[in-house]
Amino acid sequence: MTATDTVDAFHRGGFHVVQPKGRGHRSGMDAMLLAALVADDRKVRVADLGAGAGAAGLAVASRLVNTQVVLFERSAEMADYARRSIQLPDNAHIANRVSVVEVDVTLTAKARNDAGLTDESFHHVIMNPPFNDAGDRRTPDALKAEAHAMTDGLFESWIRTAGAIMIPGGQMSLIARPQSIAEIVTACGRRFGGIEITAIHPRPGENAVRILVTGIKGSRARLSLRAALIMHEEGSHKFSPLVDDFNNGRAAYARL
């Protein structure tokens, strides 16, 4: 730990994450909601694409004791934060089930396999891709800019990788902004079916700020729009009971 880092508790102290202080992408609610999409008590392998400091993948490992989780991260600095997170004494109970691979998740074909993104080797792939459009206000923080800057074809390349590294019948899960819905569905194409989309609204009557998306590799089932999730009770900053359970690792958001 240095003066430029923080160690943050998640799942009410169930695990901790080392994160950069005042710069870079700092994980929070999005990562915990993403982790809640993995509802699988079997012995499974989970890939976290663009893992950052590892919050979402560590949350899966913390809640599901049979999982093996691999954190894939392009940024050397953020991959180092992920490694340091795993090595925290408070994470000793999950450290032997989580590993880090420093890699660009948009690699293809042989280069992707050679880099550790091995074909048909994961039961679940989770991702929280960069979500800021190129026209959004630029941040002077280079580490945050790298984590947040969306590039053309981003969902196509990330979902292509998810489809390649996942076993048939495996589940892809992601969290994104609502405006990305068309690009996500298009990228799923014939790779993923049975797509389930849940809009997340801050409060009753307010527009959605995030969407949760899951799909099954090779499925031909139709798309479903699920009931919305409301984060806060009306007129309050308090989380709704269900969202609070997701945020603190007490429940999973299972598919229909």
URGIBEL-V597405 format. One record per residue. N is the residue number from 1. BURIAL is I if it has 24 or more other C-alpha atoms within 12 Angstrom, else O. Layout:
<<N BURIAL> <N BURIAL>>
This chain:
<<1 O> <2 O> <3 O> <4 O> <5 O> <6 O> <7 I> <8 I> <9 I> <10 I> <11 I> <12 O> <13 O> <14 I> <15 I> <16 I> <17 I> <18 I> <19 I> <20 I> <21 O> <22 O> <23 O> <24 I> <25 I> <26 I> <27 I> <28 I> <29 I> <30 I> <31 I> <32 I> <33 I> <34 I> <35 I> <36 I> <37 I> <38 I> <39 I> <40 I> <41 O> <42 O> <43 O> <44 I> <45 I> <46 I> <47 I> <48 I> <49 I> <50 I> <51 I> <52 I> <53 I> <54 I> <55 I> <56 I> <57 I> <58 I> <59 I> <60 I> <61 I> <62 I> <63 I> <64 I> <65 I> <66 O> <67 I> <68 I> <69 I> <70 I> <71 I> <72 I> <73 I> <74 I> <75 I> <76 O> <77 I> <78 I> <79 I> <80 I> <81 I> <82 I> <83 I> <84 I> <85 I> <86 I> <87 I> <88 I> <89 O> <90 O> <91 I> <92 O> <93 O> <94 I> <95 I> <96 O> <97 I> <98 I> <99 I> <100 I> <101 I> <102 I> <103 I> <104 I> <105 I> <106 I> <107 I> <108 I> <109 O> <110 O> <111 O> <112 I> <113 O> <114 O> <115 O> <116 I> <117 I> <118 I> <119 I> <120 I> <121 I> <122 I> <123 I> <124 I> <125 I> <126 I> <127 I> <128 I> <129 I> <130 I> <131 I> <132 I> <133 O> <134 O> <135 O> <136 O> <137 O> <138 O> <139 O> <140 O> <141 O> <142 O> <143 I> <144 I> <145 I> <146 I> <147 I> <148 I> <149 I> <150 I> <151 O> <152 O> <153 O> <154 I> <155 I> <156 I> <157 I> <158 I> <159 I> <160 I> <161 I> <162 I> <163 I> <164 I> <165 I> <166 I> <167 I> <168 I> <169 I> <170 I> <171 I> <172 I> <173 I> <174 I> <175 I> <176 I> <177 I> <178 I> <179 O> <180 I> <181 I> <182 O> <183 O> <184 I> <185 I> <186 O> <187 I> <188 I> <189 I> <190 O> <191 I> <192 I> <193 I> <194 I> <195 I> <196 I> <197 I> <198 I> <199 I> <200 I> <201 I> <202 I> <203 I> <204 O> <205 O> <206 O> <207 O> <208 O> <209 I> <210 I> <211 I> <212 I> <213 I> <214 I> <215 I> <216 I> <217 I> <218 I> <219 I> <220 O> <221 O> <222 O> <223 O> <224 O> <225 O> <226 O> <227 O> <228 I> <229 I> <230 I> <231 I> <232 O> <233 O> <234 O> <235 O> <236 O> <237 O> <238 O> <239 O> <240 O> <241 O> <242 O> <243 I> <244 I> <245 O> <246 I> <247 I> <248 I> <249 I> <250 I> <251 I> <252 I> <253 I> <254 I> <255 I> <256 O>>
